[in-house]
Amino acid sequence: MAVLASGDEVMACLNARAREQGLSAVQITANGAFNSAVVTYFDWGTQQCLEIPVDEQVEVASMNGDIGLDGEGKPSLHIHLVLGKQAGSAIAGHLEKAMSVRPSR
């Protein structure tokens, strides 16, 4: 379990926790809100991840993924999420970066 504080960057915190605890097979689920984020979408045709910047307050409607080991035996995070915007639309993809955790009620 990890509880992040307002202002924390999610991926940095989870990567640090995985390294400190030697995590190698963990399932992740979370909720909350972000002040801003970067989500990526994998384009199968180009084999590249396209960045989708999110520069507004969003609610984490769904966030799940895992921590496994990369080819060098180091923890590797793979997280999918859906972010809800104020008007009710959503953005979905892989979590690249969430710049600032925001508490939600």
N, C-alpha and C positions, 0 to 999 in steps of 0.2 A: 504494500500500500504506500502511496505517496500523496501527500497533500501539498500543493503548491501555493505560494503566496501571491498576492496581487503584485504584478510587475515581473514575475518570473517568466523566462522563456522556456516553453514546454519541452522542446526537443533537447535542449542543453541540459535541463534538469533530469529528464528521463535517461539520457545517455550517461550522465554522471552517476546516477543511482545504479544503473546496470553495471557499470565498471566497478564501482565501490563494492557492490554486493556479489559480483561474479555471476550475474544472471545470464542464463543461456537458453531457457525455454519458459517464457512467461507470456501469458495472455493479458492484453491491456484493454480496459474499458474505462471511459471517463465521461464527465459532464462538466459544465461550467460555462464560461464566456471568455472571449478574447477581445482585446482592444484593436488588434490588427493581426494579420496572419499571411502566410504564403502557402497556397495549396498548389499541388502539381497534378497534371493530367498526363498520363502516358499515351502518346500518339503512336499507335502500332505501325502506321505507315512509315514514319520517319525514325522510329525507335528512339524517340527523345521525350523527355519530360518537359511539358510546357508549363511555365509558371503562371499562376493566377493570383495576383496580389489582392489582398482584402484589406482596405484601409478604413475600416469602420468597426464599430462595436457589433459583435455577432455572438449569438448563443450557440453553444455546442449541442446540436440536436442528437448527434450520434458520433461516437468516437470509439473505434476498436482496432485492434491490431495485435502485434506480437513482438517479442524480442527473441531473436535467434542468434546464431553465430555466423560471422562472415567467413570468407576463405582463410583469414589469418587467425581465426579463433576468437575474435573480438566481438562483443555484443553489437547487434545490428537491429535497429528499430524499423518496423514496417507498419505504418498507421494509416487507416482510412478514416475519413470523417465527413460529416455533413454539418455545415454551418448555416444557421438561420439568420436572415437579415431582418431589419425592422419591419419592412413592408410584407414580410411573409415569404419572400423568395428564398432560395437556398443555393449554396455553392458546395460542391462535393469533390473529393479527390484524395490524394495522398497529402498528409501533413508534412510540409517541408520545414516550416517555422511558424511559431505563434509568438509574436514579439512581446506580448504583455498579457498575462493572465488577468482576468477581471473576475471578481467574485459575482456569483449569481445567487438569487434567493431560492 
